[in-house]
Amino acid sequence: MRNATAGKSAPAALLRGIGKILLVFVLLGSWAGSAAGQNLLYAGDIVSTRAFMADLIALYEARGKPQIGLELTSSTSAIRRAASGGVEMGGTSRAARATDRQERRATVYPIVWDALVVIVHPTNGLNNISLPQLRDLYLGRITNWQQLGGNDHPIEVLIHQDPLEGIDYNLAELLMGDPGASLAHSRTLANTEELETAVESGPWALAVTTYSSARKRQVKLLAVEGRAASVPAIQNGDYLLYIPLYLAVREDSRKRREVREFVRFATTPEAKRVLRRNGVVPYADGLALTSKQLERADMLNGLRAGD
């Protein structure tokens, strides 16, 4: 289950304002308690927190386990804070980068499988996008909905301000073969919450988020290569854009025993039921995906070689 990596990134954009943070906590069904008095402290990106951590913390504490303070941040900040010992656990939708001295001391544990999904406004007539089309979109070769079979109007492509935020990092790696590759776009936004909200209200907008997050929003999820995202399709690899979500920790943390206890708790049958309800696949239930990644990599390499 362990996947130890480390890495390099620019400072990530934090959520704007305490009011915004409190609003997201409400959406997550969590609480914004002070770190004071907590046995462990977790800081995580919106994707990982919404997908598994908020509900796991609630379940963990309901079983009389140590309290865990919860903060929202970005993937980059979560990894770096865990690496520096600022928090005991960091929730991230990407692995740490081996070339980044600020992330080098973080060990990442994959907790669940999720997937990248392309989202558009509910009124958008498009239902499917191919991988070549998706790549051409982020290479700037496709800029109008008419090129995808839609109306003659520019596509408003939305991405994160921080190119190392987990969703865009994974998208660039899958489509371009380089997680640091630039993605063509119309506008950048601070975080995943803002991207999803913009697509809900923007009839010409398009963005990529995760399945576990998008299924809770008023957006349309496009099929990719004719395959719609779902928990079964992610688990068996039929939906191709699957990704792991992680907990980043310091192995030499003074609270390493408590952290390991929580990581073990995340693999229990009770915890797995909570994860599935949130639209993600417990990591151990999707181990076949690790072997399928080589097959997927060959296919994506072929796609890029066609340029």
PLY file of the C-alpha trace (Angstrom):
ply
format ascii 1.0
element vertex 307
property float x
property float y
property float z
element edge 306
property int vertex1
property int vertex2
end_header
0.00 0.00 0.00
2.87 2.36 0.66
4.06 4.58 -2.18
6.99 6.76 -1.08
7.88 9.69 -3.30
8.91 13.29 -2.84
9.03 16.49 -4.97
9.41 20.47 -6.50
6.64 23.03 -6.70
5.68 26.70 -6.55
3.72 28.02 -3.55
0.09 26.99 -3.92
-2.86 29.39 -3.76
-4.77 29.11 -0.49
-8.51 29.44 -0.18
-9.59 33.06 -0.08
-10.82 34.33 3.27
-12.06 32.71 6.45
-15.65 33.00 5.24
-14.82 30.91 2.18
-13.13 28.27 4.32
-16.10 28.05 6.67
-18.47 27.72 3.73
-16.48 24.80 2.33
-16.43 23.14 5.75
-20.23 23.29 5.78
-20.35 21.77 2.31
-18.10 18.98 3.49
-20.25 18.33 6.55
-17.19 18.90 8.72
-16.24 21.55 11.26
-13.67 24.30 11.47
-12.37 23.70 14.95
-9.16 25.20 16.27
-6.04 23.06 16.15
-5.70 23.62 19.90
-6.57 20.52 21.84
-6.48 18.20 18.81
-4.45 15.00 18.99
-3.57 15.12 15.28
-3.73 17.84 12.66
-4.69 17.28 9.03
-4.44 19.80 6.19
-5.67 18.77 2.78
-6.83 19.92 -0.61
-10.54 20.18 -1.40
-10.56 17.04 -3.54
-9.02 14.68 -0.99
-10.85 16.19 1.96
-14.22 15.95 0.25
-13.53 12.51 -1.20
-12.46 10.68 1.93
-10.97 12.60 4.81
-13.85 14.62 6.24
-16.12 11.60 6.64
-13.31 9.32 7.79
-12.43 11.78 10.54
-16.06 11.92 11.65
-16.29 8.13 11.73
-12.94 7.79 13.48
-13.86 10.20 16.24
-17.30 8.65 16.63
-15.51 5.41 17.54
-13.79 7.15 20.46
-10.48 7.61 18.65
-8.21 10.67 19.03
-9.56 13.93 17.64
-8.17 15.22 14.35
-8.15 18.92 13.51
-9.05 19.62 9.88
-7.82 22.47 7.69
-8.28 23.14 3.97
-5.30 24.10 1.83
-3.82 22.99 -1.52
-2.07 19.78 -2.58
1.30 21.54 -2.66
0.85 23.11 0.77
-0.49 19.85 2.24
2.57 17.89 1.13
5.02 20.56 2.27
3.38 21.01 5.65
3.44 17.27 6.24
7.08 17.11 5.11
8.07 19.92 7.48
6.13 18.50 10.41
3.66 21.38 10.47
0.81 18.85 10.34
0.75 15.11 10.96
-1.20 14.32 7.77
-1.62 16.07 4.43
-4.39 15.22 1.97
-3.29 15.49 -1.64
-4.44 14.55 -5.12
-0.87 14.18 -6.34
2.24 12.45 -5.09
5.17 14.37 -3.66
7.87 15.41 -6.13
11.28 13.80 -5.77
13.08 16.90 -7.05
11.61 19.27 -4.48
13.59 19.62 -1.25
10.48 20.95 0.50
8.60 17.72 -0.26
11.47 15.27 0.00
10.72 14.13 3.55
7.08 13.33 2.86
5.92 9.75 2.45
2.62 9.37 0.61
0.12 6.60 1.28
-2.46 6.03 -1.46
-5.85 5.82 0.23
-8.38 5.69 -2.62
-8.77 5.65 -6.38
-10.67 8.54 -7.95
-10.73 9.77 -11.54
-10.36 12.95 -13.55
-13.58 13.98 -15.28
-14.36 16.66 -17.84
-17.25 18.85 -16.70
-19.45 21.26 -18.65
-22.64 23.22 -18.01
-25.78 21.01 -17.74
-27.26 22.64 -20.87
-24.25 21.76 -23.00
-25.23 19.36 -25.79
-21.88 17.55 -25.83
-21.86 14.13 -24.16
-18.51 12.61 -25.08
-14.95 13.68 -25.75
-12.11 11.56 -27.13
-8.62 11.52 -25.70
-7.13 13.11 -28.85
-9.75 15.88 -28.63
-9.01 16.41 -24.94
-5.29 16.64 -25.62
-5.81 19.04 -28.51
-8.00 21.16 -26.27
-5.23 21.59 -23.71
-2.65 22.10 -26.45
-4.70 25.03 -27.72
-5.59 23.36 -31.01
-9.30 23.17 -30.18
-10.73 26.51 -29.08
-14.34 26.50 -30.31
-17.27 24.27 -29.36
-17.97 23.83 -33.08
-14.77 21.77 -33.36
-16.35 19.30 -30.93
-19.69 19.19 -32.72
-21.32 21.98 -30.74
-22.32 25.57 -31.38
-20.02 28.19 -32.85
-18.70 29.77 -29.64
-15.27 29.93 -27.96
-14.62 27.35 -25.24
-13.85 28.86 -21.85
-11.23 26.46 -20.52
-10.71 26.81 -16.77
-7.65 25.58 -14.86
-6.10 26.11 -11.42
-3.84 29.08 -10.71
-1.22 26.72 -9.28
0.00 24.41 -12.09
1.12 21.93 -9.43
-2.35 21.55 -7.97
-3.17 17.85 -8.11
-5.87 17.84 -10.80
-3.91 19.83 -13.38
-0.67 18.06 -12.43
-2.23 14.66 -13.14
-3.97 15.90 -16.28
-0.72 17.23 -17.75
1.06 13.97 -16.92
-1.61 11.82 -18.56
-2.17 13.93 -21.68
1.28 15.41 -22.25
3.55 12.89 -20.56
4.92 15.73 -18.43
3.24 16.84 -15.18
4.94 20.23 -15.53
3.58 20.88 -19.03
1.55 24.04 -19.57
-2.16 23.63 -20.25
-3.85 25.98 -22.70
-6.63 27.86 -20.96
-8.91 30.88 -20.94
-8.90 31.62 -17.23
-7.31 30.44 -13.98
-9.13 30.12 -10.65
-7.85 29.65 -7.11
-9.16 26.17 -6.34
-11.40 23.28 -7.37
-14.43 24.73 -5.62
-14.20 27.86 -7.77
-13.71 25.87 -10.98
-16.79 23.75 -10.35
-18.90 26.78 -9.40
-17.81 28.59 -12.57
-18.87 25.62 -14.73
-22.24 25.41 -12.95
-22.96 29.00 -13.99
-21.04 29.20 -17.28
-22.76 27.77 -20.38
-19.53 27.89 -22.41
-17.16 26.73 -19.66
-15.18 23.49 -19.42
-12.94 22.23 -16.64
-11.47 19.04 -15.22
-12.14 17.94 -11.66
-12.54 14.56 -9.95
-15.46 12.17 -10.16
-16.03 12.15 -6.40
-16.34 15.93 -6.39
-18.23 16.48 -9.66
-20.99 14.01 -8.80
-22.08 16.37 -6.01
-22.34 19.41 -8.30
-24.85 20.65 -10.88
-22.65 19.90 -13.89
-22.58 17.45 -16.77
-19.79 14.86 -16.78
-18.58 14.02 -20.27
-17.83 10.44 -21.17
-14.23 9.91 -22.33
-13.80 7.61 -25.32
-17.46 6.68 -24.88
-16.96 5.52 -21.29
-18.72 7.27 -18.43
-17.08 7.58 -15.05
-18.56 5.54 -12.19
-17.22 3.69 -9.17
-17.28 0.29 -10.99
-15.74 1.80 -14.15
-12.95 3.36 -12.11
-12.33 0.18 -10.12
-11.97 -2.06 -13.18
-10.10 0.50 -15.28
-12.77 0.85 -17.98
-12.76 4.58 -17.34
-9.22 5.52 -18.29
-8.47 8.67 -16.31
-8.24 7.08 -12.85
-5.83 8.53 -10.26
-4.91 7.79 -6.62
-5.56 10.22 -3.77
-3.02 10.26 -0.95
-2.16 11.01 2.64
1.27 12.62 3.02
3.05 11.99 6.34
6.48 12.21 7.99
7.66 8.74 8.97
9.72 10.18 11.82
6.84 12.23 13.23
6.59 12.12 17.01
2.95 11.08 16.49
3.74 8.41 13.92
1.94 5.69 15.91
-1.30 7.68 15.93
-0.92 8.40 12.22
-0.34 4.74 11.39
-3.40 3.80 13.44
-5.51 6.16 11.35
-4.05 4.85 8.08
-4.90 1.31 9.19
-8.41 2.44 10.14
-8.92 3.69 6.57
-8.60 0.06 5.35
-11.28 -1.39 7.64
-14.59 -2.63 6.17
-16.48 0.15 7.96
-14.21 2.84 6.54
-14.40 1.32 3.06
-18.19 1.58 3.09
-17.88 5.30 3.80
-15.35 5.70 0.98
-17.58 3.97 -1.56
-20.52 6.18 -0.58
-18.32 9.16 -1.43
-17.74 7.89 -4.97
-14.19 6.61 -4.57
-12.64 3.14 -4.64
-10.68 1.98 -1.56
-7.11 1.64 -2.75
-6.77 -2.07 -1.99
-9.98 -2.78 -3.93
-8.45 -1.38 -7.10
-5.02 -2.99 -7.04
-5.58 -4.35 -10.55
-5.28 -0.75 -11.70
-1.58 -0.70 -10.86
-0.92 -3.33 -13.55
-3.31 -1.62 -15.97
-1.33 1.60 -15.65
1.39 0.15 -17.90
-1.20 -0.70 -20.54
-2.71 2.78 -20.22
0.73 4.39 -20.44
1.46 2.57 -23.70
-1.84 3.78 -25.13
-1.23 7.39 -24.08
2.33 7.27 -25.40
0.89 6.18 -28.73
-1.52 9.10 -28.62
1.32 11.56 -28.09
3.48 9.92 -30.74
0.77 10.69 -33.30
1.52 14.43 -33.22
0 1
1 2
2 3
3 4
4 5
5 6
6 7
7 8
8 9
9 10
10 11
11 12
12 13
13 14
14 15
15 16
16 17
17 18
18 19
19 20
20 21
21 22
22 23
23 24
24 25
25 26
26 27
27 28
28 29
29 30
30 31
31 32
32 33
33 34
34 35
35 36
36 37
37 38
38 39
39 40
40 41
41 42
42 43
43 44
44 45
45 46
46 47
47 48
48 49
49 50
50 51
51 52
52 53
53 54
54 55
55 56
56 57
57 58
58 59
59 60
60 61
61 62
62 63
63 64
64 65
65 66
66 67
67 68
68 69
69 70
70 71
71 72
72 73
73 74
74 75
75 76
76 77
77 78
78 79
79 80
80 81
81 82
82 83
83 84
84 85
85 86
86 87
87 88
88 89
89 90
90 91
91 92
92 93
93 94
94 95
95 96
96 97
97 98
98 99
99 100
100 101
101 102
102 103
103 104
104 105
105 106
106 107
107 108
108 109
109 110
110 111
111 112
112 113
113 114
114 115
115 116
116 117
117 118
118 119
119 120
120 121
121 122
122 123
123 124
124 125
125 126
126 127
127 128
128 129
129 130
130 131
131 132
132 133
133 134
134 135
135 136
136 137
137 138
138 139
139 140
140 141
141 142
142 143
143 144
144 145
145 146
146 147
147 148
148 149
149 150
150 151
151 152
152 153
153 154
154 155
155 156
156 157
157 158
158 159
159 160
160 161
161 162
162 163
163 164
164 165
165 166
166 167
167 168
168 169
169 170
170 171
171 172
172 173
173 174
174 175
175 176
176 177
177 178
178 179
179 180
180 181
181 182
182 183
183 184
184 185
185 186
186 187
187 188
188 189
189 190
190 191
191 192
192 193
193 194
194 195
195 196
196 197
197 198
198 199
199 200
200 201
201 202
202 203
203 204
204 205
205 206
206 207
207 208
208 209
209 210
210 211
211 212
212 213
213 214
214 215
215 216
216 217
217 218
218 219
219 220
220 221
221 222
222 223
223 224
224 225
225 226
226 227
227 228
228 229
229 230
230 231
231 232
232 233
233 234
234 235
235 236
236 237
237 238
238 239
239 240
240 241
241 242
242 243
243 244
244 245
245 246
246 247
247 248
248 249
249 250
250 251
251 252
252 253
253 254
254 255
255 256
256 257
257 258
258 259
259 260
260 261
261 262
262 263
263 264
264 265
265 266
266 267
267 268
268 269
269 270
270 271
271 272
272 273
273 274
274 275
275 276
276 277
277 278
278 279
279 280
280 281
281 282
282 283
283 284
284 285
285 286
286 287
287 288
288 289
289 290
290 291
291 292
292 293
293 294
294 295
295 296
296 297
297 298
298 299
299 300
300 301
301 302
302 303
303 304
304 305
305 306
